[in-house]
Amino acid sequence: MAAQPSPVRRAWRDGIGVAVATSAYGISFGALAASAGLDVWQACVLSLVMFTGGSQFAFVGVIAGGGVAGAAIASAALLGVRNVAYGLRMSPVIGPGALRRAAAAPLTIDESTAVSLAQTDAAARRTGFWVTGVGIYLGWNLSTLAGALLGDVLGDVRAYGLDAAAAAAFLALLWPRLQRRQAMAVGAAAAVVAGLLTPVMMPGLPVPVAALVAVAVGWSNRWERRTPDGVSVEVAP
């Protein structure tokens, strides 16, 4: 039987895989930004400074739909609020030090948090965070530039499946964690709410609403309890 990779090597593998998949999706953003009327440099600045895919797509979506800059900024900021929660969760993983935390702040995104928390020990979590965060930052900005330069040459970028790359990477990370009834209930509740609200709400709003539902279901903790030593165990039905 082949030896299993070490936790740190597994974190490197997961981080690089997610970075490649998510970076490819940046081509879609660059092309959409160009088609919405943004210059190449404007699209690139959004990726360099904002660097959160959901907020960037929300911003461009409002601009493309004829919305004003204020509405676009508000929509992007609403989606970006979730990164504050990620920062609180990732603080123990990053560790102390003002410079380290300052460097980690812009890299604390969906993917780096997901890869980090999917690892099994402290060293692997740190590795997963930095490999994913740095990898996506570099790849996302390069692919944004490529997409913005190519612009209309690409046509409908959804035809290439790039819009599904990030979602597929998330599912691959999430699936192994859905082994307990509590985790399944949280995921199912959030997915149902997001699916029902997406057709009827402003783009971006279903995500935080679904997150609140997930928190509520998780807080109820009907299917798990913690032992005195802090280990989580399932409660028999």
C-alpha positions in Angstrom: 0.0 0.0 0.0 1.4 3.4 -0.9 2.3 5.7 1.9 -0.1 8.5 2.6 1.3 12.1 2.0 2.2 14.1 5.1 -0.4 16.7 6.3 1.8 19.5 5.0 2.3 17.9 1.6 -1.4 17.4 1.4 -2.0 21.1 2.2 0.4 22.1 -0.6 -1.5 19.8 -3.0 -4.9 21.1 -2.0 -3.7 24.7 -2.0 -2.1 24.5 -5.5 -5.2 22.7 -6.9 -7.6 25.2 -5.6 -5.4 28.1 -6.7 -5.2 26.8 -10.3 -9.0 26.3 -10.5 -9.8 29.6 -9.0 -7.2 31.5 -11.0 -8.7 30.2 -14.2 -12.0 31.8 -13.2 -10.2 35.1 -13.2 -10.2 35.1 -17.0 -14.0 35.2 -16.8 -13.8 38.3 -14.5 -11.4 40.1 -16.8 -13.5 39.5 -19.9 -16.7 40.4 -18.1 -15.2 43.6 -16.8 -14.0 44.6 -20.3 -17.5 43.8 -21.7 -19.0 46.0 -19.0 -17.0 49.0 -20.2 -14.0 49.0 -17.8 -10.6 49.6 -19.1 -7.9 47.0 -18.8 -6.2 48.9 -16.0 -9.5 49.4 -14.1 -10.2 45.6 -14.2 -6.6 44.9 -13.0 -6.9 47.5 -10.1 -10.1 45.8 -8.9 -8.3 42.5 -8.7 -5.2 43.9 -7.1 -7.0 46.0 -4.5 -10.4 44.4 -3.9 -9.3 40.8 -4.5 -12.5 39.0 -3.6 -14.2 37.3 -6.5 -17.8 37.6 -5.3 -17.4 41.3 -4.6 -15.7 41.9 -7.9 -18.4 40.2 -9.9 -21.1 42.0 -8.0 -19.4 45.3 -8.8 -19.1 44.6 -12.5 -22.6 43.1 -12.6 -24.1 46.3 -11.3 -22.1 48.5 -13.7 -23.0 46.2 -16.7 -26.7 46.5 -15.7 -26.5 50.3 -15.9 -26.2 50.9 -12.1 -24.4 53.8 -10.5 -21.0 53.4 -8.9 -22.5 53.8 -5.4 -24.8 50.9 -5.9 -21.9 48.8 -7.3 -19.7 49.6 -4.3 -22.5 48.9 -1.8 -23.2 45.5 -3.4 -19.5 44.6 -3.4 -19.0 45.7 0.2 -22.0 43.6 1.3 -20.4 40.4 -0.1 -17.0 41.4 1.4 -18.3 41.5 4.9 -17.9 37.8 5.2 -14.1 38.1 5.1 -14.3 39.8 8.5 -15.7 36.6 9.9 -13.0 34.6 8.1 -10.4 36.8 9.7 -11.7 36.1 13.2 -11.6 32.4 12.5 -8.2 32.4 10.9 -6.5 34.5 13.5 -5.3 31.6 15.6 -4.0 29.9 12.5 -2.0 32.9 11.3 -0.5 33.4 14.7 0.8 36.6 16.4 2.8 39.4 14.8 1.6 42.7 13.2 3.5 42.2 9.9 2.3 38.6 9.5 -1.3 39.6 10.2 -1.1 42.6 7.8 0.2 40.3 5.1 -2.5 37.7 5.8 -5.4 40.2 5.7 -5.8 40.6 1.9 -5.3 36.8 1.5 -8.1 35.8 3.9 -10.7 34.8 1.4 -13.1 32.0 0.8 -10.6 29.6 -0.7 -7.7 30.1 1.6 -10.0 29.7 4.6 -11.6 26.6 3.2 -8.3 24.9 2.4 -6.8 25.8 5.7 -9.6 24.5 7.8 -9.8 21.3 5.8 -6.3 20.3 7.1 -5.7 18.1 10.1 -3.0 19.9 12.1 -1.7 23.4 12.8 1.3 23.3 10.5 -0.8 22.1 7.6 -3.4 24.7 8.2 -0.8 27.5 8.0 0.7 26.0 4.9 -2.8 25.6 3.3 -3.6 29.2 4.0 -0.5 30.8 2.6 -0.1 28.5 -0.4 -3.7 29.0 -1.4 -3.8 32.8 -0.7 -0.6 33.7 -2.4 -1.3 31.3 -5.3 -4.7 32.7 -6.0 -3.5 36.3 -5.6 -0.8 35.8 -8.3 -2.9 33.6 -10.6 -6.1 35.7 -10.3 -4.4 38.9 -11.2 -2.5 37.4 -14.1 -5.7 35.8 -15.5 -7.7 39.0 -14.9 -5.1 40.8 -17.1 -5.4 38.1 -19.7 -9.2 38.1 -19.7 -9.3 41.9 -19.9 -6.8 42.0 -22.8 -8.6 39.3 -24.8 -12.0 40.9 -24.0 -14.6 40.1 -26.7 -12.3 37.6 -28.4 -13.3 35.0 -25.8 -17.0 35.5 -26.5 -19.2 34.1 -23.7 -16.7 32.9 -21.1 -19.3 30.6 -19.5 -19.1 28.4 -22.6 -15.7 27.3 -21.4 -17.0 26.2 -17.9 -14.7 28.7 -16.1 -17.7 29.9 -14.1 -17.9 26.4 -12.5 -14.2 26.0 -11.7 -14.3 27.7 -8.3 -17.5 26.0 -7.3 -16.1 22.6 -8.2 -13.0 23.2 -6.1 -15.1 24.2 -3.1 -17.2 21.1 -3.5 -14.1 18.9 -3.5 -13.0 20.5 -0.2 -16.4 20.4 1.4 -17.5 16.9 0.5 -15.1 15.0 2.8 -16.3 17.1 5.7 -20.0 16.1 5.3 -19.7 12.9 7.3 -21.8 13.9 10.3 -25.5 14.6 10.4 -25.0 18.1 11.8 -22.7 19.1 8.9 -25.1 17.7 6.4 -28.0 19.6 7.9 -26.1 22.9 7.9 -25.0 22.4 4.2 -28.4 21.3 3.1 -30.2 24.2 4.8 -27.8 26.8 3.3 -28.0 25.3 -0.1 -31.9 25.2 -0.2 -32.2 28.8 1.0 -29.6 30.1 -1.5 -31.3 28.2 -4.3 -34.7 29.6 -3.5 -33.6 33.2 -3.0 -31.2 33.5 -6.0 -34.0 34.0 -8.6 -35.8 36.6 -6.5 -33.2 38.6 -4.7 -30.5 41.1 -5.7 -27.3 39.3 -6.8 -25.1 38.7 -3.8 -27.8 38.9 -1.1 -28.7 35.1 -1.1 -25.2 34.3 0.1 -25.2 36.2 3.5 -28.9 35.1 4.1 -27.9 31.5 3.5 -24.9 32.0 5.8 -27.2 33.2 8.6 -29.4 30.1 8.1 -26.4 27.9 8.3 -25.3 29.6 11.5 -28.8 29.1 13.0 -28.9 25.4 12.1 -25.3 24.9 13.3 -26.0 26.7 16.6 -28.9 24.4 17.4 -26.4 21.5 17.4 -29.2 18.9 17.6 -27.1 16.0 16.4 -23.8 16.5 18.2 -22.5 17.1 21.7 -19.1 17.7 23.1 -17.4 15.5 25.7 -15.7 17.0 28.7 -12.4 16.9 26.9 -13.8 18.9 24.0 -14.3 16.1 21.4 -17.4 16.4 19.2 -19.5 13.2 19.0 -22.8 12.4 17.3 -25.9 11.9 19.4 -27.8 8.8 18.6 -31.2 9.4 16.9 
